[in-house]
């Protein structure tokens, strides 16, 4: 099984979270369309059918990648908290 690149997954999660915030602040067709595309890409990348599973798998992948490198979430500029969907 292919394992997604953690850097790519982190970028997708960041973009997904940013778009969710933008959508909550002010819904626009452009933001909704981009959020739909990023959601689809994240699901495909993580091999899931739904965004909740995709985010959970992405969190697990990033945690494993940090452990493999012997780094803490803070060393990577992260809080260590899972992304809320």
KEDREN-793169 format. One record per residue (C-alpha): residue number from 1; chain; x, y, z. Coordinates in nm, 2 decimals. Each point is the difference from the previous one (the first is absolute). Example, Ala and Ser with C-alpha at 12.3 -4.5 7.8 and 13.67 -1.06 7.14 Angstrom:
<atoms>
@resi: 1	chain: A	px: 1.23	py: -0.45	pz: 0.78;
@resi: 2	chain: A	px: 0.14	py: 0.34	pz: -0.07;
</atoms>
This chain:
<atoms>
@resi: 1	chain: A	px: 0.00	py: 0.00	pz: 0.00;
@resi: 2	chain: A	px: 0.13	py: 0.35	pz: -0.09;
@resi: 3	chain: A	px: 0.04	py: 0.24	pz: 0.29;
@resi: 4	chain: A	px: -0.07	py: 0.36	pz: -0.07;
@resi: 5	chain: A	px: 0.28	py: 0.26	pz: 0.05;
@resi: 6	chain: A	px: -0.04	py: 0.16	pz: 0.34;
@resi: 7	chain: A	px: 0.09	py: 0.34	pz: -0.14;
@resi: 8	chain: A	px: -0.28	py: -0.03	pz: -0.26;
@resi: 9	chain: A	px: -0.25	py: -0.12	pz: 0.26;
@resi: 10	chain: A	px: 0.09	py: 0.29	pz: 0.24;
@resi: 11	chain: A	px: -0.05	py: 0.25	pz: -0.29;
@resi: 12	chain: A	px: -0.34	py: -0.15	pz: -0.08;
@resi: 13	chain: A	px: -0.11	py: 0.00	pz: 0.37;
@resi: 14	chain: A	px: 0.12	py: 0.36	pz: 0.03;
@resi: 15	chain: A	px: -0.19	py: 0.11	pz: -0.31;
@resi: 16	chain: A	px: -0.31	py: -0.19	pz: 0.11;
@resi: 17	chain: A	px: 0.00	py: 0.17	pz: 0.35;
@resi: 18	chain: A	px: 0.06	py: 0.34	pz: -0.16;
@resi: 19	chain: A	px: -0.30	py: -0.05	pz: -0.24;
@resi: 20	chain: A	px: -0.22	py: -0.13	pz: 0.28;
@resi: 21	chain: A	px: 0.07	py: 0.32	pz: 0.20;
@resi: 22	chain: A	px: -0.06	py: 0.22	pz: -0.31;
@resi: 23	chain: A	px: -0.33	py: -0.18	pz: -0.07;
@resi: 24	chain: A	px: -0.11	py: 0.05	pz: 0.36;
@resi: 25	chain: A	px: 0.08	py: 0.37	pz: -0.01;
@resi: 26	chain: A	px: -0.16	py: 0.07	pz: -0.33;
@resi: 27	chain: A	px: -0.14	py: -0.26	pz: -0.24;
@resi: 28	chain: A	px: 0.08	py: 0.07	pz: -0.37;
@resi: 29	chain: A	px: -0.03	py: -0.22	pz: -0.30;
@resi: 30	chain: A	px: 0.37	py: 0.02	pz: -0.06;
@resi: 31	chain: A	px: 0.09	py: -0.11	pz: 0.35;
@resi: 32	chain: A	px: -0.26	py: -0.28	pz: -0.01;
@resi: 33	chain: A	px: 0.14	py: -0.13	pz: -0.33;
@resi: 34	chain: A	px: 0.36	py: 0.01	pz: 0.12;
@resi: 35	chain: A	px: -0.10	py: -0.17	pz: 0.32;
@resi: 36	chain: A	px: -0.17	py: -0.27	pz: -0.19;
@resi: 37	chain: A	px: 0.31	py: -0.06	pz: -0.22;
@resi: 38	chain: A	px: 0.24	py: -0.01	pz: 0.30;
@resi: 39	chain: A	px: -0.24	py: -0.23	pz: 0.18;
@resi: 40	chain: A	px: -0.01	py: -0.23	pz: -0.30;
@resi: 41	chain: A	px: 0.38	py: 0.01	pz: -0.03;
@resi: 42	chain: A	px: 0.05	py: -0.08	pz: 0.37;
@resi: 43	chain: A	px: -0.24	py: -0.29	pz: -0.02;
@resi: 44	chain: A	px: 0.17	py: -0.14	pz: -0.31;
@resi: 45	chain: A	px: 0.35	py: 0.05	pz: 0.15;
@resi: 46	chain: A	px: -0.09	py: -0.18	pz: 0.32;
@resi: 47	chain: A	px: -0.21	py: -0.27	pz: -0.17;
@resi: 48	chain: A	px: -0.32	py: 0.08	pz: 0.17;
@resi: 49	chain: A	px: -0.36	py: 0.07	pz: -0.10;
@resi: 50	chain: A	px: -0.07	py: 0.27	pz: 0.26;
@resi: 51	chain: A	px: 0.18	py: 0.30	pz: 0.13;
@resi: 52	chain: A	px: -0.02	py: -0.10	pz: 0.37;
@resi: 53	chain: A	px: 0.19	py: -0.33	pz: -0.08;
@resi: 54	chain: A	px: 0.24	py: 0.19	pz: -0.22;
@resi: 55	chain: A	px: 0.09	py: 0.25	pz: 0.28;
@resi: 56	chain: A	px: 0.04	py: -0.28	pz: 0.25;
@resi: 57	chain: A	px: 0.23	py: -0.20	pz: -0.23;
@resi: 58	chain: A	px: 0.20	py: 0.32	pz: -0.08;
@resi: 59	chain: A	px: 0.05	py: 0.07	pz: 0.37;
@resi: 60	chain: A	px: 0.12	py: -0.36	pz: 0.05;
@resi: 61	chain: A	px: 0.23	py: 0.02	pz: -0.30;
@resi: 62	chain: A	px: 0.16	py: 0.33	pz: 0.13;
@resi: 63	chain: A	px: 0.03	py: -0.13	pz: 0.35;
@resi: 64	chain: A	px: 0.18	py: -0.31	pz: -0.13;
@resi: 65	chain: A	px: 0.23	py: 0.21	pz: -0.22;
@resi: 66	chain: A	px: 0.10	py: 0.21	pz: 0.30;
@resi: 67	chain: A	px: 0.06	py: -0.31	pz: 0.21;
@resi: 68	chain: A	px: 0.21	py: -0.15	pz: -0.28;
@resi: 69	chain: A	px: 0.21	py: 0.31	pz: 0.00;
@resi: 70	chain: A	px: 0.01	py: 0.03	pz: 0.38;
@resi: 71	chain: A	px: -0.15	py: 0.34	pz: -0.01;
@resi: 72	chain: A	px: -0.27	py: 0.16	pz: 0.21;
@resi: 73	chain: A	px: -0.30	py: 0.18	pz: -0.15;
@resi: 74	chain: A	px: 0.13	py: 0.33	pz: 0.14;
@resi: 75	chain: A	px: 0.33	py: -0.05	pz: -0.19;
@resi: 76	chain: A	px: -0.20	py: -0.02	pz: -0.32;
@resi: 77	chain: A	px: -0.19	py: 0.32	pz: 0.09;
@resi: 78	chain: A	px: -0.32	py: -0.19	pz: 0.10;
@resi: 79	chain: A	px: -0.20	py: -0.01	pz: 0.32;
@resi: 80	chain: A	px: -0.03	py: -0.38	pz: 0.00;
@resi: 81	chain: A	px: -0.38	py: 0.02	pz: 0.01;
@resi: 82	chain: A	px: -0.20	py: -0.18	pz: -0.26;
@resi: 83	chain: A	px: -0.18	py: 0.22	pz: -0.26;
@resi: 84	chain: A	px: -0.37	py: 0.05	pz: 0.08;
@resi: 85	chain: A	px: -0.23	py: -0.06	pz: -0.29;
</atoms>
